[in-house]
Amino acid sequence: MSESAAESCFEELLAELERMVRELEEGKLGLDESLTCYEKGVALIKRCSEQLHDAERRILLVTGMDENGKPMLQPFQHEATAVTRAEPGRPQRRSLEQGNLPAI
């Protein structure tokens, strides 16, 4: 690993894991190198899993818990964070909230 796993962001850890998988799949590493790479990969998977679990806890903390200690789940409400303009020659996108469902 290039940086400390504890300080790396999820995306960096995932990219490192993908690099290691490619190396293992190429089959150019010796047995000892492959085992070392595999062990590091397992450690990366554990760290990624911890970060995902932490993110889940943060989301649950934000939405809250009911009186039985179960998470109060709310649907994700996507809202644009920036004003967008239509590109020349392209129509402006309409939101689903306006009742304009995409054709399937």
Secondary structure as GFF3:
##gff-version 3
##sequence-region A 1 104
A	DSSP	alpha_helix	10	26	.	.	.	ID=ss1
A	DSSP	alpha_helix	31	63	.	.	.	ID=ss2
A	DSSP	three_ten_helix	96	98	.	.	.	ID=ss3
###
